[in-house]
């Protein structure tokens, strides 16, 4: 019977969609990334390229759940029409997943670089004496969010030592007590880990789609 052959693979497909959706929502609302990506200084918003891949993952997870329930209902009703619709949706989802994977591979370094450039811009303005007090204070506030979120200080090399020195003599108040690591390193670690997680999720989805599609072809 169709229900015996098809129901459980499709149910697992739908369940996986729920897991993918949960992971994507966690990535979207993770305090570390949210704190940084929602920053705004002098009208310049923090780069949000990272959210593109997360939003794609949210959409894929949600659609997988809906399409999975459609497939389950079609299997229970033994409806060739519904199962055909399910298979068509599966092909479209797989194509979207491949496209998202290619986009992610091409932009895997872009997210970290954009965020580092944004940090450098704010850091330079916070340490520049020629700016007005209001501008310097605004830059310092954004910089402290970076430092306290990532437990880091400075761009690396001599800037970390210099910033901690200006903190020590009371000129600035930017670095947390344990922030001795370069913020460039912390930014790279944070977004690289999350990009790899997105890549793993995309790979899992693609494998499950192929397996579910092979079950459909047996009908």
C-alpha positions in Angstrom: 0.0 0.0 0.0 1.1 3.6 -0.6 0.6 4.5 3.0 3.1 1.8 4.2 5.7 2.7 1.6 5.4 6.5 1.7 4.0 7.8 5.0 6.9 7.4 7.3 9.6 8.8 5.0 7.4 11.8 4.3 6.6 12.2 8.0 10.3 12.2 8.8 10.8 14.8 6.0 8.2 17.0 7.7 9.8 16.5 11.1 13.2 17.4 9.7 11.6 20.6 8.3 10.5 21.5 11.9 14.1 20.9 13.2 15.6 23.0 10.4 13.1 25.8 11.1 14.0 25.7 14.8 17.7 25.9 14.1 17.2 28.8 11.6 15.1 30.7 14.2 17.8 30.2 16.8 20.4 31.5 14.4 18.2 34.5 13.6 17.6 35.4 17.3 20.9 34.3 18.9 21.8 37.1 21.2 25.4 37.4 20.0 24.6 37.8 16.3 21.5 39.9 17.0 23.4 42.3 19.2 25.9 42.9 16.5 23.7 42.9 13.4 21.2 45.3 14.8 23.9 48.0 15.5 23.6 51.4 13.9 26.1 54.2 13.9 25.7 57.5 12.2 23.1 56.1 9.9 25.1 53.1 8.8 23.5 49.8 9.7 25.7 46.8 10.5 26.0 44.4 7.4 23.1 41.9 7.3 24.4 39.5 4.6 24.3 36.8 7.2 20.6 37.1 7.6 20.0 36.3 3.9 21.1 32.7 4.3 19.2 32.4 7.7 16.0 33.7 6.1 16.4 31.2 3.2 16.8 28.4 5.8 13.7 29.6 7.7 11.7 29.6 4.5 12.9 26.1 3.5 12.1 24.7 7.0 8.6 26.1 7.0 7.9 24.9 3.4 9.3 21.5 4.2 6.8 21.2 7.1 3.8 22.2 5.0 4.8 20.1 2.0 5.5 17.1 4.3 2.0 17.3 5.8 0.7 17.5 2.3 2.6 14.3 1.4 1.4 12.6 4.6 -2.2 13.4 3.8 -1.7 12.2 0.2 -0.2 8.9 1.4 -3.1 8.3 3.9 -5.6 9.1 1.2 -3.6 7.2 -1.4 -4.0 10.2 -3.7 -1.8 10.2 -6.8 -2.6 13.8 -7.4 -1.4 15.0 -3.9 1.7 12.8 -4.1 2.5 14.1 -7.5 2.2 17.7 -6.1 4.4 16.7 -3.2 7.1 15.4 -5.6 6.9 18.6 -7.7 7.4 20.7 -4.6 10.3 18.4 -3.6 12.1 19.1 -6.9 11.5 22.9 -6.5 12.8 22.8 -2.9 15.9 20.8 -3.9 16.7 23.3 -6.6 16.3 26.2 -4.1 18.5 24.3 -1.7 21.3 23.8 -4.3 21.0 27.5 -5.3 21.3 28.6 -1.6 24.3 26.3 -1.1 26.1 27.8 -4.1 25.3 31.3 -2.8 26.6 30.4 0.7 29.8 28.9 -0.7 30.5 32.0 -2.8 29.8 34.3 0.1 31.3 32.3 3.0 34.0 34.9 3.7 31.9 37.9 2.9 29.9 38.0 6.2 33.0 38.1 8.4 34.8 40.6 6.2 31.9 43.0 6.1 31.5 42.9 9.9 35.2 43.4 10.4 35.2 46.4 8.1 32.2 47.8 10.0 34.0 47.3 13.3 37.2 49.0 12.0 35.2 52.0 10.8 33.5 52.4 14.2 36.8 51.8 16.1 38.7 54.4 14.1 36.0 57.0 14.7 35.8 56.2 18.4 39.6 56.7 18.7 39.7 59.9 16.6 40.2 63.1 18.5 38.8 65.4 15.8 35.2 64.2 16.1 32.6 66.0 18.2 31.9 64.6 21.7 28.5 63.3 20.6 29.9 61.4 17.6 32.7 59.9 19.7 30.3 58.9 22.4 28.0 57.2 19.8 30.9 55.4 18.3 32.2 54.3 21.7 28.7 52.9 22.6 28.6 50.8 19.5 32.2 49.7 20.1 31.4 48.6 23.6 28.6 46.4 22.3 31.1 44.6 20.1 33.6 44.3 23.0 31.2 43.1 25.6 29.3 40.7 23.3 32.5 39.0 21.9 34.7 39.6 25.0 37.4 41.2 22.8 39.3 44.4 22.3 40.8 46.2 19.3 41.5 45.2 15.8 44.5 43.1 16.7 48.3 43.6 16.8 49.1 46.9 18.5 45.5 48.3 18.6 44.4 45.9 21.3 47.3 47.0 23.6 46.8 50.6 22.7 43.1 50.5 23.5 43.7 48.8 26.8 46.3 51.3 27.6 44.0 54.3 26.9 41.4 52.5 29.1 44.0 52.1 31.9 44.8 55.8 32.0 41.2 56.9 31.8 41.1 58.3 28.3 38.6 55.7 27.1 36.4 53.0 28.6 36.0 50.5 25.8 37.3 47.1 26.7 35.9 44.5 29.2 38.2 43.1 31.8 38.7 39.8 30.1 38.9 41.2 26.6 42.4 40.5 25.5 41.6 38.8 22.1 41.4 40.7 18.8 37.8 41.4 17.8 38.8 40.4 14.2 39.5 36.9 15.5 36.2 36.8 17.5 34.1 38.0 14.6 35.7 35.4 12.3 35.1 32.6 14.8 31.5 33.6 15.5 30.3 33.8 11.9 32.4 31.0 10.5 30.8 28.6 13.1 27.3 29.7 12.1 28.0 29.6 8.4 29.3 26.0 8.8 26.1 25.2 10.8 24.0 26.5 7.9 26.0 24.5 5.4 25.5 21.3 7.5 21.7 22.0 7.7 21.5 22.5 4.0 23.4 19.3 3.3 21.1 17.3 5.6 18.1 18.8 3.9 19.4 17.9 0.5 20.2 14.3 1.5 16.7 13.8 3.0 15.1 15.3 -0.1 17.0 12.8 -2.3 16.0 9.9 -0.1 12.3 11.0 0.0 12.3 11.5 -3.7 13.7 8.0 -4.3 10.7 6.6 -2.2 8.3 8.6 -4.4 9.8 7.1 -7.5 8.9 3.6 -6.3 5.2 4.3 -6.4 
